[in-house]
């Protein structure tokens, strides 16, 4: 009953108009926890909405990927300022293999692509400079955090390594992983280069070094993208131990990604991306990562499809190409294949959750391969 009420409220809300922008008087986003760069950027955009359109944006922090997306799926929020779990949810993998989830038909509105990197740091006192030198080293694994672990696995793959080639050290959470490297329990940790924990390592006796991946290191990039296709080459000029004169040549992915569902109202999406684009100058300095919302930083051919409302706006301003459209259509077809495979799979009877999930992995791979798609995870 609560779900029905929430969805009804979102669909019957009175819209306030301002030119071509049509927005409800109150909007809601889910985002990362208080104090994170994703949360701060959402709040900055909320100030623009209030100042320019008298629209109130409620930013609801979620402690993990499930809680952020649950708010979206249940209609408690119209959008989610989410991370790369967006891709995992689309694919129906890891925490989204459970019978209550499965692949979601998520849609991208716009994303933040700043001057930092999502990267693997090592303690400077290790002398490690390339992922291949992690062999035999102590590498963290964060329980219940596939986004972190897949990213670390991708860096290992760059160096032609796997978990069997390193000493895996398990941690209960992100902060404990970073405390672990500062205290000498592991040699590496993953984060955004501008994150607070990275600054703590930089200031410690161990110091910080971000591993570098040159774009022309083709074998490394091929292996990395095979594990995590959402990474893109990028040069970071902001972060712990990083300056414009001493950048980190590596890879990154957008954060946060502003997403909705395939059922999210087209006019709402069209208006939201328009507001962020037109009023970019008003919030770009509110957070170090906010510069990433600029239109010329957008990845218009990415791994998650854009919403029809976003495509409509991108076409109008002349930045949406035929190549972007072909990629988007291919992604929509991938989601259709995954959705159909999930519906077929749920018709089978499994008494145990583990049996359900193991069978889904096989069904997912078979469906994607039959349609000519790379399953990525097997």
C-alpha positions as CSV (number, residue, x, y, z in Angstrom):
1,X,0.0,0.0,0.0
2,X,2.9,2.4,0.8
3,X,4.4,1.9,-2.6
4,X,1.1,2.7,-4.3
5,X,0.7,5.9,-2.3
6,X,4.2,7.0,-3.1
7,X,3.9,6.4,-6.8
8,X,0.5,8.2,-6.8
9,X,2.0,11.2,-5.1
10,X,4.7,11.5,-7.7
11,X,2.4,11.1,-10.6
12,X,-0.3,13.6,-9.5
13,X,1.9,16.4,-8.2
14,X,1.1,19.9,-9.5
15,X,3.8,21.3,-11.8
16,X,5.3,24.8,-11.6
17,X,6.3,26.1,-15.0
18,X,9.2,28.5,-15.8
19,X,9.6,28.7,-19.6
20,X,10.3,25.3,-21.0
21,X,11.1,23.9,-17.6
22,X,8.3,22.1,-15.9
23,X,9.1,20.8,-12.4
24,X,7.1,19.7,-9.4
25,X,7.2,22.1,-6.4
26,X,9.1,19.4,-4.5
27,X,11.7,17.1,-5.9
28,X,13.5,14.2,-4.2
29,X,16.8,12.6,-5.0
30,X,18.6,9.8,-3.2
31,X,22.3,10.2,-2.9
32,X,25.4,9.1,-1.0
33,X,25.9,9.8,2.7
34,X,26.0,13.3,4.2
35,X,29.3,15.0,3.6
36,X,30.2,13.0,0.4
37,X,31.0,14.8,-2.8
38,X,27.9,13.3,-4.4
39,X,25.7,14.6,-1.6
40,X,27.3,18.0,-1.7
41,X,26.8,18.3,-5.4
42,X,23.1,17.4,-5.1
43,X,22.6,20.0,-2.4
44,X,24.3,22.6,-4.7
45,X,21.9,21.8,-7.5
46,X,19.1,22.0,-5.0
47,X,20.0,25.6,-4.2
48,X,19.7,26.4,-7.9
49,X,16.3,24.8,-8.1
50,X,15.2,26.9,-5.1
51,X,16.7,30.2,-6.3
52,X,15.6,29.9,-9.9
53,X,12.3,28.0,-9.8
54,X,11.2,28.0,-6.2
55,X,11.4,24.2,-6.3
56,X,12.5,22.4,-3.1
57,X,14.9,19.5,-3.6
58,X,15.0,16.9,-0.8
59,X,18.3,15.0,-0.9
60,X,17.8,11.7,0.9
61,X,21.2,10.0,1.9
62,X,21.4,6.2,1.4
63,X,24.1,4.2,3.2
64,X,24.5,1.8,0.4
65,X,23.7,1.0,-3.2
66,X,20.6,-1.0,-2.3
67,X,19.1,1.7,-0.2
68,X,19.6,4.4,-2.8
69,X,18.1,2.4,-5.6
70,X,15.2,1.1,-3.4
71,X,14.1,4.7,-2.9
72,X,14.0,5.1,-6.7
73,X,12.2,1.8,-7.5
74,X,9.6,2.4,-4.8
75,X,8.8,5.9,-6.0
76,X,10.1,7.7,-2.9
77,X,12.4,9.8,-5.1
78,X,12.3,10.8,-8.8
79,X,16.0,10.5,-9.3
80,X,19.1,9.0,-7.7
81,X,22.6,10.5,-7.7
82,X,24.2,7.1,-7.7
83,X,27.5,5.5,-8.4
84,X,28.7,2.6,-10.6
85,X,26.3,0.2,-8.9
86,X,24.0,1.7,-11.5
87,X,25.7,-0.6,-14.0
88,X,25.5,-3.6,-11.7
89,X,21.7,-3.0,-11.2
90,X,21.2,-2.8,-15.0
91,X,23.0,-6.1,-15.4
92,X,21.4,-7.9,-12.5
93,X,24.7,-9.0,-11.0
94,X,26.2,-9.1,-7.5
95,X,23.8,-7.7,-4.9
96,X,21.1,-7.4,-7.6
97,X,21.0,-11.2,-8.3
98,X,18.6,-11.7,-5.5
99,X,15.0,-12.7,-6.5
100,X,13.6,-9.4,-5.2
101,X,15.8,-7.4,-7.6
102,X,17.1,-8.6,-11.0
103,X,18.1,-6.4,-13.9
104,X,16.6,-2.9,-13.7
105,X,15.7,-0.7,-16.7
106,X,17.6,2.4,-15.4
107,X,18.1,5.5,-17.5
108,X,20.8,8.1,-17.4
109,X,19.9,11.8,-17.2
110,X,23.4,13.4,-16.9
111,X,26.5,12.7,-14.9
112,X,29.5,14.4,-13.2
113,X,32.9,13.9,-14.9
114,X,35.3,16.0,-12.9
115,X,39.0,16.6,-12.7
116,X,39.7,13.7,-10.4
117,X,40.1,9.9,-11.0
118,X,38.6,6.8,-9.6
119,X,41.9,5.1,-8.9
120,X,43.9,2.6,-7.0
121,X,46.4,4.1,-4.5
122,X,49.4,2.5,-3.0
123,X,51.4,3.5,0.0
124,X,54.4,5.5,-1.4
125,X,56.8,3.5,0.8
126,X,56.0,0.3,-1.2
127,X,57.8,1.7,-4.3
128,X,55.0,0.3,-6.5
129,X,54.3,2.3,-9.7
130,X,52.3,-0.1,-11.9
131,X,49.5,-2.6,-11.3
132,X,51.8,-5.5,-12.4
133,X,53.9,-4.8,-9.3
134,X,51.1,-5.7,-7.0
135,X,52.0,-9.4,-7.3
136,X,52.4,-10.9,-3.9
137,X,51.3,-7.7,-2.2
138,X,48.5,-7.2,0.4
139,X,45.4,-6.0,-1.5
140,X,42.1,-5.2,0.2
141,X,38.7,-6.8,-0.4
142,X,35.7,-5.0,1.1
143,X,32.9,-7.4,2.1
144,X,29.5,-6.4,0.5
145,X,31.1,-3.8,-1.7
146,X,31.2,-5.2,-5.3
147,X,31.8,-1.7,-6.8
148,X,35.0,-1.4,-4.9
149,X,36.1,-5.0,-5.4
150,X,35.4,-5.1,-9.2
151,X,37.4,-1.9,-9.6
152,X,40.4,-3.3,-7.7
153,X,40.1,-6.5,-9.7
154,X,40.2,-4.4,-12.9
155,X,43.4,-2.8,-11.8
156,X,44.8,-6.2,-11.1
157,X,43.8,-7.4,-14.5
158,X,45.6,-4.4,-16.0
159,X,48.8,-5.9,-14.5
160,X,47.8,-9.4,-15.8
161,X,47.1,-10.4,-12.2
162,X,44.1,-11.9,-10.3
163,X,43.1,-12.3,-6.7
164,X,45.1,-15.6,-6.6
165,X,48.3,-13.6,-7.3
166,X,48.0,-11.3,-4.3
167,X,47.5,-11.6,-0.6
168,X,43.8,-10.7,-0.2
169,X,43.0,-8.9,3.1
170,X,39.3,-8.6,3.9
171,X,37.7,-5.5,5.5
172,X,34.2,-4.8,6.7
173,X,33.9,-1.4,5.0
174,X,35.4,1.4,2.9
175,X,36.8,3.4,5.9
176,X,38.3,0.4,7.5
177,X,40.1,-0.4,4.2
178,X,41.7,3.1,4.2
179,X,42.6,2.8,7.9
180,X,44.2,-0.5,7.0
181,X,46.6,1.1,4.4
182,X,47.4,4.0,6.8
183,X,48.2,1.5,9.6
184,X,50.3,-0.7,7.4
185,X,47.9,-3.7,7.1
186,X,47.6,-3.5,3.3
187,X,49.5,-1.9,0.5
188,X,46.7,-0.5,-1.7
189,X,43.2,1.0,-1.5
190,X,40.7,2.3,-4.0
191,X,39.0,5.7,-4.0
192,X,38.3,8.9,-5.8
193,X,41.6,10.9,-5.8
194,X,39.9,13.9,-4.0
195,X,38.4,11.7,-1.2
196,X,39.1,12.5,2.5
197,X,40.7,9.1,3.3
198,X,43.2,9.6,0.5
199,X,44.3,12.9,2.1
200,X,44.8,11.1,5.3
201,X,47.2,8.6,3.7
202,X,49.0,11.5,2.0
203,X,49.6,13.1,5.4
204,X,50.7,9.8,7.0
205,X,54.3,8.6,7.2
206,X,53.6,6.1,4.4
207,X,52.6,8.7,1.9
208,X,50.4,8.1,-1.2
209,X,51.1,7.2,-4.8
210,X,48.3,6.7,-7.4
211,X,49.0,3.9,-9.9
212,X,49.2,5.1,-13.5
213,X,47.7,3.6,-16.6
214,X,48.8,5.1,-19.9
215,X,46.1,5.2,-22.6
216,X,48.6,3.6,-25.1
217,X,49.1,0.6,-22.8
218,X,46.7,-1.3,-25.0
219,X,47.1,-4.8,-23.3
220,X,46.5,-3.3,-19.9
221,X,43.4,-1.3,-21.0
222,X,42.0,-4.3,-22.8
223,X,42.2,-6.5,-19.7
224,X,40.9,-3.7,-17.4
225,X,37.9,-3.0,-19.6
226,X,37.1,-6.7,-19.9
227,X,36.5,-6.7,-16.1
228,X,35.0,-3.2,-15.8
229,X,33.8,-1.7,-19.1
230,X,32.6,1.5,-17.4
231,X,36.2,2.9,-16.9
232,X,37.5,5.5,-19.4
233,X,41.0,6.9,-19.8
234,X,41.4,10.2,-17.9
235,X,44.1,12.6,-16.6
236,X,43.3,13.8,-13.0
237,X,44.6,17.2,-11.9
238,X,43.0,17.2,-8.5
239,X,43.5,14.9,-5.6
240,X,45.9,13.8,-2.8
241,X,49.4,14.0,-4.1
242,X,48.2,15.4,-7.4
243,X,48.7,18.8,-9.0
244,X,48.2,20.3,-12.5
245,X,52.0,19.9,-13.0
246,X,52.0,16.3,-11.5
247,X,48.7,14.8,-12.7
248,X,47.6,11.2,-12.4
249,X,47.4,9.5,-15.8
250,X,44.9,6.8,-15.3
251,X,41.2,5.9,-15.6
252,X,37.9,6.9,-14.1
253,X,34.2,6.7,-14.3
254,X,31.4,9.3,-13.7
255,X,30.3,10.1,-10.2
256,X,27.6,10.7,-9.4
257,X,25.4,9.5,-12.2
258,X,21.9,11.1,-12.1
259,X,19.5,8.3,-13.0
260,X,15.8,7.6,-13.3
261,X,13.8,4.6,-14.5
262,X,12.5,3.9,-18.0
263,X,9.1,4.9,-16.6
264,X,10.2,8.3,-15.3
265,X,8.2,11.1,-16.9
266,X,9.9,12.4,-20.0
267,X,9.1,16.1,-19.4
268,X,10.5,15.8,-15.8
269,X,13.8,14.4,-17.2
270,X,13.9,16.9,-20.0
271,X,13.4,19.7,-17.4
272,X,16.0,18.3,-15.0
273,X,18.8,18.1,-17.5
274,X,17.9,21.5,-18.9
275,X,18.2,23.1,-15.4
276,X,21.6,21.5,-14.7
277,X,22.9,22.5,-18.1
278,X,21.6,26.1,-18.1
279,X,22.5,26.9,-14.5
280,X,25.9,25.1,-14.4
281,X,27.8,28.3,-13.7
282,X,25.7,28.9,-10.6
283,X,26.9,25.6,-8.8
284,X,30.1,24.6,-10.5
285,X,32.3,25.9,-7.7
286,X,30.2,24.6,-4.8
287,X,32.2,21.3,-4.6
288,X,35.5,20.2,-6.2
289,X,33.6,17.6,-8.2
290,X,30.7,19.9,-9.4
291,X,32.7,21.0,-12.4
292,X,32.0,17.6,-13.9
293,X,28.4,18.4,-14.8
294,X,29.5,20.6,-17.7
295,X,28.0,19.5,-21.0
296,X,31.3,19.2,-22.8
297,X,32.4,16.6,-20.1
298,X,29.4,14.2,-20.8
299,X,30.0,10.7,-22.0
300,X,27.1,10.5,-24.5
301,X,28.0,7.0,-25.6
302,X,28.3,5.1,-22.4
303,X,27.3,1.8,-20.8
304,X,23.9,2.9,-19.4
305,X,21.3,4.2,-21.9
306,X,20.0,7.8,-21.7
307,X,16.4,8.5,-20.9
308,X,14.2,9.7,-23.8
309,X,13.8,13.0,-22.1
310,X,17.5,13.5,-21.9
311,X,18.0,12.5,-25.5
312,X,15.3,15.0,-26.5
313,X,17.2,17.8,-24.8
314,X,20.6,16.7,-26.1
315,X,19.2,16.7,-29.6
316,X,17.8,20.2,-29.2
317,X,21.2,21.7,-28.2
318,X,22.9,19.9,-31.0
319,X,25.3,17.5,-29.1
320,X,23.5,14.1,-29.8
321,X,25.0,12.3,-32.7
322,X,23.9,9.3,-34.8
323,X,26.7,7.4,-33.2
324,X,25.3,8.2,-29.7
325,X,21.9,7.1,-30.9
326,X,23.1,3.8,-32.2
327,X,24.9,3.1,-29.0
328,X,21.8,4.0,-27.0
329,X,19.6,1.7,-29.0
330,X,22.1,-1.1,-28.5
331,X,22.0,-0.6,-24.7
332,X,18.2,-0.5,-24.7
333,X,18.2,-3.9,-26.5
334,X,20.7,-5.3,-24.0
335,X,18.3,-4.2,-21.2
336,X,15.4,-5.9,-23.1
337,X,17.3,-9.1,-23.4
338,X,18.2,-9.1,-19.7
339,X,14.6,-8.3,-18.7
340,X,13.2,-11.1,-20.8
341,X,15.7,-13.5,-19.4
342,X,14.9,-12.5,-15.8
343,X,11.2,-13.1,-16.4
344,X,11.8,-16.6,-17.8
345,X,14.2,-17.4,-15.0
346,X,11.7,-16.4,-12.3
347,X,9.2,-18.9,-13.6
348,X,11.5,-21.7,-12.4
349,X,11.2,-23.0,-8.8
350,X,14.2,-22.7,-6.5
351,X,13.8,-23.4,-2.8
352,X,17.1,-21.8,-1.9
353,X,18.3,-18.3,-2.7
354,X,21.8,-19.5,-3.6
355,X,20.4,-22.0,-6.1
356,X,18.3,-19.2,-7.6
357,X,21.3,-16.9,-8.0
358,X,23.6,-19.5,-9.4
359,X,21.1,-20.5,-12.0
360,X,20.4,-16.9,-12.9
361,X,24.1,-16.3,-13.6
362,X,24.0,-19.1,-16.2
363,X,20.7,-17.9,-17.7
364,X,22.0,-14.4,-17.9
365,X,25.2,-15.4,-19.7
366,X,23.3,-17.6,-22.1
367,X,20.7,-15.0,-23.0
368,X,23.3,-12.2,-23.6
369,X,25.6,-14.4,-25.7
370,X,22.6,-15.6,-27.8
371,X,21.8,-12.0,-28.6
372,X,25.4,-11.2,-29.4
373,X,26.3,-9.3,-26.2
374,X,29.4,-9.8,-24.0
375,X,28.2,-10.9,-20.5
376,X,31.2,-9.3,-18.9
377,X,30.8,-11.4,-15.7
378,X,30.5,-15.2,-15.9
